[in-house]
Amino acid sequence: MIRISEIVDTIRYPIDDAAFRLKAARSLEKDGALVLPGFITKPALEQIHREAIAGEVDAYFCTQKHNVYLTPQDPDFSSDHPINRQMNSSKGCICDDQIDPQSSLRAIYDSVAFRQFLCHVLDEKQLYPYGDALSSINIHYARQGQELGWHFDNSSFATTLLIAKPEDGGKFEYLRNIRDADAGEMGYEKVSQILDGNIEPESLAAEPGTLMLFRGRNSIHRVIPTKGNKTRMLVVLAYNSEPDISLSESARMTFYGRLK
């Protein structure tokens, strides 16, 4: 059995320490993102990188057009309204059922200590894997020119690990609190200004081995196009606050090209 200390640099990031958890939670609340460079140990990162390289040949690549809200276009609004303006997103993906059971990714995802750390930082009572066989652990690949267009997340938080960065580009950009989804306030005016390039976003340029927690439900964000021959590789560790929740069939077909 792989110990969590073999994967996570627990000296630098004591994830079971109450004071560290509180500091991390306050940082996430203040900045909207928690960025922990060097979170993964070098041996574990090298193993995960080898696994990601081997898996790329089996990745499902797709290109999508979408609005920032990830909802259908609405003919009641003008063509230049944010709800009708189309973004481009393109990437490859391998799914949870393609991750080796002995992988460090599986070990960290299933780790009780890691989940408890996330619960404390995210103020969640408990975290659960997805009910379907595809969505819990994903490895995303962005080759030359691929990107994620501006969007809001449907989930309240995202947990990612950067495994490999491109030669250039691939930076994560975001702006906080642009909408209030729960209140039905979609922030159309600010979104229009962002799409027109009139508001400068914040930017995060992470190194491989970095863990990032991000609240993207109300904060608009994107990943700019990659440049060069090196593929950007990012692991998404996806959890739910309730058990037995599956990604919808339409979303699975869109992102994975299959249902199971």
C-alpha positions as CSV (number, residue, x, y, z in Angstrom):
1,M,0.0,0.0,0.0
2,I,1.3,3.5,-0.9
3,R,1.6,5.8,2.0
4,I,0.3,9.4,1.6
5,S,3.7,10.7,2.7
6,E,5.2,9.0,-0.4
7,I,3.0,11.1,-2.6
8,V,2.5,14.4,-0.8
9,D,5.3,16.5,0.7
10,T,3.8,16.3,4.2
11,I,6.8,18.1,5.7
12,R,6.1,21.2,3.6
13,Y,2.4,20.7,3.6
14,P,1.3,18.9,6.9
15,I,-2.3,18.2,5.6
16,D,-3.4,16.6,8.9
17,D,-2.3,19.7,11.0
18,A,-5.2,21.9,12.2
19,A,-3.2,25.1,12.0
20,F,-2.1,24.4,8.4
21,R,-5.7,23.5,7.4
22,L,-7.0,26.7,8.8
23,K,-4.3,28.8,7.1
24,A,-5.1,27.0,3.7
25,A,-8.9,27.6,4.2
26,R,-8.3,31.3,4.9
27,S,-6.1,31.6,1.8
28,L,-8.7,30.0,-0.4
29,E,-11.4,32.3,1.0
30,K,-9.2,35.4,0.5
31,D,-7.9,34.7,-2.9
32,G,-10.5,32.4,-4.5
33,A,-7.7,30.0,-5.3
34,L,-5.3,27.9,-3.1
35,V,-2.0,27.2,-4.9
36,L,0.4,24.8,-3.3
37,P,3.6,24.4,-5.4
38,G,5.6,21.2,-4.9
39,F,2.7,19.5,-3.2
40,I,3.5,16.2,-4.9
41,T,6.9,14.6,-4.1
42,K,9.4,14.3,-7.0
43,P,9.2,10.4,-7.2
44,A,5.4,10.5,-7.2
45,L,5.3,13.3,-9.8
46,E,7.7,11.3,-12.1
47,Q,5.6,8.2,-11.8
48,I,2.4,10.1,-12.5
49,H,4.1,11.9,-15.5
50,R,5.1,8.5,-17.0
51,E,1.6,7.3,-16.5
52,A,0.1,10.4,-18.2
53,I,2.5,10.1,-21.1
54,A,1.6,6.4,-21.6
55,G,-2.1,7.2,-21.4
56,E,-2.1,10.0,-24.0
57,V,-2.4,7.6,-26.9
58,D,-5.8,6.5,-25.5
59,A,-7.1,10.0,-24.7
60,Y,-10.4,11.2,-26.2
61,F,-9.8,14.5,-27.9
62,C,-12.6,16.9,-28.8
63,T,-13.3,20.5,-29.6
64,Q,-16.4,22.2,-28.3
65,K,-18.2,25.5,-28.6
66,H,-20.0,26.8,-25.6
67,N,-21.1,30.0,-23.8
68,V,-19.5,31.0,-20.5
69,Y,-22.5,29.6,-18.6
70,L,-22.2,26.1,-20.3
71,T,-25.9,26.5,-21.2
72,P,-27.8,26.5,-24.6
73,Q,-28.0,29.7,-26.6
74,D,-31.1,31.8,-26.1
75,P,-32.9,33.3,-29.1
76,D,-34.6,35.8,-26.8
77,F,-31.2,37.6,-26.5
78,S,-29.1,39.3,-29.2
79,S,-26.3,37.5,-30.9
80,D,-23.7,39.5,-29.1
81,H,-25.2,38.9,-25.7
82,P,-22.9,36.8,-23.4
83,I,-25.4,34.0,-23.3
84,N,-25.0,33.6,-27.1
85,R,-21.3,34.3,-27.5
86,Q,-19.4,31.1,-28.2
87,M,-16.1,30.1,-26.7
88,N,-13.8,27.4,-28.0
89,S,-12.5,24.6,-25.8
90,S,-10.3,21.7,-26.9
91,K,-8.5,19.0,-25.0
92,G,-7.9,15.3,-24.6
93,C,-9.0,13.2,-21.7
94,I,-8.5,9.8,-20.1
95,C,-11.0,8.7,-17.5
96,D,-11.1,7.1,-14.1
97,D,-11.4,3.6,-15.4
98,Q,-8.1,4.1,-17.4
99,I,-6.1,4.9,-14.2
100,D,-4.0,2.1,-12.9
101,P,-5.3,0.8,-9.5
102,Q,-1.8,1.0,-8.2
103,S,-1.2,4.6,-9.4
104,S,-0.3,7.3,-7.0
105,L,-3.3,9.2,-8.4
106,R,-5.6,6.5,-7.1
107,A,-3.8,6.5,-3.7
108,I,-4.1,10.2,-3.2
109,Y,-7.7,10.3,-4.4
110,D,-8.7,7.6,-2.0
111,S,-6.6,8.8,0.9
112,V,-8.7,9.6,4.0
113,A,-6.1,12.2,5.1
114,F,-6.3,14.0,1.8
115,R,-10.1,14.0,1.7
116,Q,-10.2,15.3,5.3
117,F,-7.8,18.1,4.3
118,L,-10.1,19.0,1.4
119,C,-13.1,18.9,3.7
120,H,-11.6,21.3,6.2
121,V,-10.3,23.7,3.5
122,L,-13.5,23.7,1.5
123,D,-15.9,23.6,4.5
124,E,-17.5,20.3,3.3
125,K,-18.8,17.7,5.7
126,Q,-17.7,14.8,3.5
127,L,-16.5,14.1,0.0
128,Y,-17.5,11.2,-2.2
129,P,-16.4,9.8,-5.6
130,Y,-18.6,10.0,-8.6
131,G,-21.2,7.3,-9.0
132,D,-20.2,6.6,-12.7
133,A,-17.0,4.9,-13.6
134,L,-15.5,7.7,-15.6
135,S,-15.5,11.0,-13.8
136,S,-13.6,10.8,-10.5
137,I,-10.1,11.0,-11.8
138,N,-9.3,12.5,-15.2
139,I,-6.1,13.4,-16.9
140,H,-6.5,16.3,-19.3
141,Y,-4.1,16.9,-22.3
142,A,-3.7,20.2,-24.1
143,R,-1.5,20.1,-27.2
144,Q,-0.3,23.0,-29.4
145,G,-3.0,25.6,-29.7
146,Q,-5.5,23.9,-27.4
147,E,-7.3,25.9,-24.8
148,L,-10.3,26.1,-22.4
149,G,-12.4,29.1,-23.2
150,W,-14.0,31.4,-20.6
151,H,-16.5,29.7,-18.5
152,F,-18.1,29.2,-15.0
153,D,-18.1,25.8,-13.4
154,N,-21.3,24.0,-12.4
155,S,-19.6,22.6,-9.3
156,S,-18.7,24.7,-6.3
157,F,-15.0,23.7,-6.4
158,A,-12.3,22.1,-8.5
159,T,-9.1,20.2,-7.4
160,T,-6.3,19.9,-9.9
161,L,-2.7,18.7,-10.1
162,L,-0.4,20.1,-12.8
163,I,1.7,17.2,-14.2
164,A,3.5,18.9,-17.2
165,K,3.5,22.4,-18.5
166,P,3.9,23.5,-22.2
167,E,6.8,25.4,-23.6
168,D,4.6,28.5,-23.4
169,G,1.0,29.5,-22.9
170,G,-1.4,27.3,-21.0
171,K,-1.7,29.9,-18.2
172,F,-4.8,29.8,-16.0
173,E,-6.7,33.2,-15.9
174,Y,-9.6,34.1,-13.7
175,L,-11.8,36.9,-12.3
176,R,-13.5,36.4,-9.0
177,N,-17.2,36.8,-8.0
178,I,-18.5,37.8,-11.5
179,R,-21.9,36.2,-10.9
180,D,-24.0,34.9,-8.1
181,A,-25.5,31.7,-9.5
182,D,-27.5,30.8,-6.5
183,A,-29.3,34.2,-6.6
184,G,-29.8,34.0,-10.3
185,E,-27.5,37.0,-11.0
186,M,-25.6,36.1,-14.1
187,G,-23.3,39.2,-14.3
188,Y,-24.0,39.8,-18.0
189,E,-22.5,43.3,-18.0
190,K,-19.2,42.3,-16.5
191,V,-19.0,39.2,-18.6
192,S,-19.4,41.3,-21.7
193,Q,-16.6,43.5,-20.6
194,I,-14.4,40.5,-20.0
195,L,-15.1,38.9,-23.3
196,D,-14.4,42.2,-25.0
197,G,-11.0,42.3,-23.3
198,N,-11.8,45.4,-21.2
199,I,-11.1,43.9,-17.8
200,E,-7.7,42.4,-17.0
201,P,-7.8,39.0,-15.4
202,E,-5.6,37.6,-12.7
203,S,-3.1,35.0,-13.9
204,L,-1.6,31.8,-12.3
205,A,1.4,30.2,-13.9
206,A,2.0,26.9,-12.0
207,E,4.9,24.5,-12.1
208,P,4.5,20.7,-12.3
209,G,3.6,19.1,-8.9
210,T,1.3,22.1,-8.0
211,L,-2.0,21.4,-6.3
212,M,-4.7,24.0,-6.9
213,L,-8.1,24.3,-5.3
214,F,-10.4,26.8,-7.1
215,R,-13.9,28.0,-6.6
216,G,-15.2,28.4,-10.2
217,R,-18.9,28.5,-9.8
218,N,-19.1,32.3,-9.6
219,S,-15.5,33.1,-10.8
220,I,-15.1,33.1,-14.6
221,H,-11.9,31.4,-15.8
222,R,-10.0,30.0,-18.8
223,V,-6.8,28.4,-19.8
224,I,-5.1,30.3,-22.7
225,P,-3.8,28.3,-25.7
226,T,-0.7,26.2,-25.3
227,K,2.4,26.9,-27.5
228,G,5.1,24.6,-28.5
229,N,5.5,20.8,-28.8
230,K,5.2,19.9,-25.1
231,T,1.7,18.8,-24.0
232,R,0.2,20.4,-20.9
233,M,-1.0,17.6,-18.6
234,L,-3.4,18.3,-15.7
235,V,-5.1,15.9,-13.3
236,V,-8.6,16.7,-12.1
237,L,-9.5,15.0,-8.8
238,A,-13.3,15.3,-8.8
239,Y,-15.4,14.8,-5.7
240,N,-19.1,15.4,-4.7
241,S,-20.6,16.5,-1.4
242,E,-23.3,13.8,-1.8
243,P,-22.8,10.1,-2.6
244,D,-23.8,8.3,-5.8
245,I,-23.9,11.3,-8.0
246,S,-23.0,10.7,-11.7
247,L,-22.0,13.1,-14.4
248,S,-24.9,13.4,-16.8
249,E,-25.0,11.1,-19.9
250,S,-24.8,14.1,-22.2
251,A,-21.8,15.5,-20.4
252,R,-20.1,12.1,-20.4
253,M,-20.6,11.8,-24.2
254,T,-19.4,15.4,-24.7
255,F,-16.2,15.1,-22.6
256,Y,-15.4,11.4,-22.8
257,G,-17.0,10.2,-26.0
258,R,-18.7,7.3,-24.2
259,L,-21.0,6.5,-21.3
260,K,-19.0,3.6,-19.7
